């Protein structure tokens, strides 16, 4: 049976779509995210930039006709901000006539899929971890993804997310398996936008078509793609409403590790030892975030002791 597991965690909401006890889609949402579907009042502060009343900025798809700088308008968010090295891409929005309201949060979005949603408690067996949550986080942060007979290296860049295929044996078999693995990774990590796959060079049109067909069979619509060219490269374009899991976690790896540590600490039984060994950076991030500490005490009834 396919179902969602949802946790309202400390510092993040997390969800995983699970089939046959394995995660097929993993999602994390951070508090304060300017979500897709949010309708808000804003002011035109540049020809194509709207500053919302909460101070956040959104790039407008096109300049609104007839509006001068400083004019008030209502916008709807069409893409969330995308973290990138150096400076994040602003959220995108367009003018609208709607009534201000927040966009659907992670829980609302997964509920809308129609799959059952389960809410595992901290005192219950860790069904999320049993389904491979830590492994998915490691894939997202390292980019290393194994599949039968080979491996993928996933690298987010400002231009596109790249997948490099490596492995031994028959190259057509390797490439077909890799195409299926890439499709599964795209869904698992919520990857959108431009995606490039560097397959081994295949001689002949038929093997390249077989690789493309394997991708088509495993990757859900909507998407567009090129053919596999003579150098083994294929490009995919998918909708990109928000950051992928790798982009989100790599934007602040210390914070990501801290939130993961808080999840494990919150699951420690009340009678168990209360000392935890963390890296100095992770410990400093937790101790320097009072909201996280307060939430941890509220959920567990005690503040843990940390060893560096």
RARACOR-V610869 format. One record per pair of residues at least 24 apart in sequence whose C-alpha atoms are under 10 Angstrom apart, sorted by the first residue. I is the first residue (numbers start at 1). GAP is how many residues later the second one is. Records with the same first field share a line. If there is no record, write none. Layout:
BEGIN
I: GAP / GAP
END
This chain:
BEGIN
1: 114 / 115
2: 113 / 114 / 115
3: 107 / 110 / 111 / 112 / 113 / 114 / 115
4: 103 / 106 / 107 / 109 / 110 / 111 / 112 / 113 / 114 / 115 / 124
5: 105 / 111 / 112 / 113 / 114 / 115 / 122 / 123 / 126
6: 100 / 101 / 104 / 111 / 112 / 113 / 114 / 115 / 122
7: 100 / 111 / 112 / 113 / 114 / 115 / 121 / 256
8: 98 / 99 / 111 / 112
9: 250 / 251 / 253 / 254 / 257 / 283 / 286 / 287
10: 248 / 249 / 250 / 251 / 252 / 253 / 256 / 281 / 282 / 283 / 284 / 285 / 286 / 289
11: 244 / 245 / 247 / 248 / 249 / 251 / 252 / 278 / 280 / 281 / 284
12: 244 / 247 / 248 / 251
13: 92 / 93 / 94
14: 92 / 93 / 114 / 119
15: 91 / 92 / 95 / 102 / 103 / 104 / 113 / 118
16: 94 / 101 / 102 / 112 / 115 / 116 / 117 / 120 / 172
17: 93 / 98 / 99 / 100 / 111 / 114 / 171
18: 109 / 110 / 113 / 114
19: 112
20: 111
21: 106 / 107 / 109 / 110 / 111
22: 105 / 106 / 107 / 108 / 109 / 110 / 111
23: 105 / 106 / 107 / 108 / 109 / 110 / 112 / 113 / 165
24: 107 / 108 / 112 / 160 / 161 / 162 / 163 / 164 / 165
25: 111 / 159 / 160 / 161 / 162 / 163 / 164 / 165 / 220
26: 106 / 107 / 110 / 111 / 161 / 162 / 163 / 164 / 218 / 219
27: 79 / 83 / 161 / 162 / 163 / 217 / 218 / 221
28: 78 / 161 / 162 / 215 / 216 / 217 / 220 / 221
29: 76 / 77 / 78 / 213 / 214 / 216 / 219
30: 75 / 76 / 218
31: 74
33: 47 / 48 / 58 / 70 / 72
34: 24 / 43 / 45 / 46 / 47 / 57 / 58 / 68 / 69 / 71 / 208
35: 41 / 42 / 43 / 44 / 45 / 46 / 56 / 67 / 68 / 69 / 70 / 71 / 206 / 207
36: 40 / 41 / 42 / 43 / 44 / 45 / 55 / 56 / 57 / 66 / 67 / 68 / 69 / 205 / 206
37: 38 / 39 / 40 / 41 / 42 / 43 / 56 / 64 / 65 / 66 / 67 / 68 / 204
38: 37 / 38 / 39 / 40 / 41 / 42 / 55 / 60 / 61 / 62 / 63 / 64 / 65 / 66 / 67
39: 35 / 36 / 37 / 38 / 39 / 54 / 55 / 56 / 57 / 58 / 59 / 60 / 61 / 62 / 63 / 64
40: 33 / 34 / 35 / 36 / 37 / 53 / 55 / 56 / 58 / 59 / 60 / 61 / 62 / 63
41: 31 / 32 / 33 / 34 / 35 / 54 / 55 / 57 / 58 / 59 / 60
42: 28 / 29 / 30 / 31 / 32 / 33 / 34 / 53
43: 25 / 26 / 27 / 28 / 29 / 30 / 31 / 32
44: 24 / 25 / 26 / 27 / 28 / 29 / 30
45: 24 / 25 / 26 / 27
46: 24
48: 45 / 46
49: 41 / 42 / 43 / 44
50: 24 / 25 / 42 / 43 / 44 / 45
51: 24
56: 34 / 35
57: 24 / 33 / 34 / 35 / 36
58: 31 / 32 / 33 / 34 / 35 / 36
59: 30 / 31 / 32 / 33 / 34 / 35
60: 30 / 31 / 32 / 33 / 34 / 35
61: 31 / 32 / 33 / 34
62: 31 / 32 / 33
63: 31 / 32
64: 30 / 31
73: 24
74: 24 / 25 / 26
75: 24 / 25
76: 24 / 25 / 26 / 27
77: 25 / 26 / 164
78: 25 / 162 / 163 / 164
79: 160 / 161 / 162 / 163 / 164
80: 160 / 161 / 162 / 163
81: 160 / 161 / 162
82: 76 / 158 / 159 / 160 / 161 / 162 / 165 / 166 / 169
83: 75 / 159 / 160 / 161 / 164 / 165 / 166 / 167 / 168 / 169
84: 72 / 73 / 74 / 159 / 163 / 164 / 166 / 167
85: 72 / 73 / 162 / 165 / 166
86: 165
88: 70 / 163
89: 69
91: 150 / 151
92: 149
121: 146
122: 141 / 142 / 143 / 144 / 145 / 146 / 147 / 177 / 178
123: 143 / 144 / 145 / 146 / 147
124: 143
125: 142
126: 138 / 141
129: 135
134: 126
136: 49 / 52 / 53 / 109 / 110
137: 52 / 108 / 109 / 112 / 119 / 120 / 123
138: 108 / 111
139: 46 / 50 / 106 / 107
140: 45 / 48 / 49 / 104 / 105 / 106 / 107 / 108 / 109 / 110
141: 104 / 105 / 106 / 107 / 108 / 109 / 110 / 112 / 115
142: 104 / 108
143: 103
145: 36 / 37 / 40
146: 32 / 35
147: 27 / 30 / 31 / 33 / 34 / 35
148: 26 / 29 / 30 / 33
149: 24 / 25 / 26 / 28 / 29
150: 24 / 25 / 27 / 28 / 31
151: 26 / 27 / 30
152: 26 / 29 / 30 / 33 / 45 / 46 / 47
153: 29 / 44 / 45
154: 28 / 31 / 32 / 42 / 43 / 92
155: 40 / 41 / 91 / 92
156: 35 / 39 / 88 / 90 / 91 / 94
157: 37 / 38 / 90
158: 36 / 89
159: 34 / 35 / 36 / 37
160: 31 / 32 / 33 / 34 / 35 / 36 / 75 / 76 / 77
161: 25 / 30 / 31 / 32 / 33 / 34 / 35 / 36 / 74 / 75 / 83 / 85 / 86
162: 32 / 33 / 34 / 35 / 36 / 73
163: 32 / 33 / 34 / 35 / 36 / 70 / 71
164: 32 / 33 / 34 / 35 / 36 / 69
165: 32 / 33 / 34 / 35 / 67
166: 32 / 33 / 34
167: 33
171: 28 / 29 / 30 / 31 / 32 / 36
172: 27 / 28 / 29 / 30 / 31 / 34 / 35 / 36 / 38 / 39
173: 34 / 37 / 38
174: 25 / 26 / 37
175: 24 / 25 / 26 / 27 / 32 / 33 / 35 / 36 / 37 / 39 / 40 / 57
176: 31 / 32 / 33 / 34 / 35 / 36 / 37 / 38 / 39
177: 34 / 37 / 38
178: 33 / 36 / 37
179: 31 / 32 / 33 / 34 / 35 / 36 / 37 / 38 / 39 / 40
180: 31 / 32 / 33 / 34 / 35 / 36 / 37 / 38 / 39
181: 33 / 34 / 37 / 38
182: 33 / 36 / 37
183: 31 / 32 / 33 / 34 / 35 / 36 / 37
184: 31 / 34 / 35 / 36
185: 34
186: 33 / 34 / 52 / 58 / 59
187: 31 / 32 / 33 / 57
188: 56 / 57
189: 54 / 55 / 56 / 57 / 58
190: 50 / 51 / 52 / 53 / 54 / 55 / 56 / 57
191: 46 / 47 / 48 / 49 / 50 / 51 / 52 / 53 / 54 / 55 / 56
192: 31 / 44 / 45 / 46 / 47 / 48 / 49 / 50 / 51 / 52
193: 30 / 43 / 44 / 45 / 46 / 47 / 48 / 49 / 50 / 51
194: 29 / 30 / 31 / 41 / 42 / 43 / 44 / 45 / 46
195: 30 / 39 / 40 / 41 / 42 / 43
196: 29 / 30 / 37 / 38 / 39 / 40 / 41
197: 31 / 35 / 36 / 37 / 38 / 39
198: 30 / 31 / 33 / 34 / 35 / 36 / 37
199: 29 / 30 / 32 / 33 / 34 / 35
200: 30 / 31 / 32 / 33
201: 27 / 28 / 29 / 30 / 31 / 32
202: 26 / 27 / 28 / 29 / 30
203: 27 / 28 / 29
204: 26
205: 24 / 25
208: 24 / 25 / 26
253: 29
254: 25 / 27 / 28 / 29 / 30 / 31 / 32
255: 26 / 27 / 30 / 31
256: 26
257: 24 / 25 / 26 / 28 / 29
258: 24 / 25 / 26 / 27 / 28 / 29 / 34
259: 26 / 27 / 33
261: 25
262: 24 / 30 / 31 / 33 / 34 / 42
263: 33
265: 31 / 35 / 38 / 39
266: 29 / 30 / 31 / 33 / 34 / 35 / 36 / 38
267: 32 / 33
268: 32
269: 31
270: 30 / 31 / 32
273: 31 / 32
274: 28 / 29 / 30 / 31 / 32
275: 28 / 29 / 30 / 31 / 32
276: 28 / 29 / 30 / 31 / 32
277: 28 / 29 / 30 / 31
278: 28 / 29 / 30
279: 27 / 28 / 29
280: 26 / 27 / 28
281: 27
282: 26
283: 24 / 25
284: 24
END
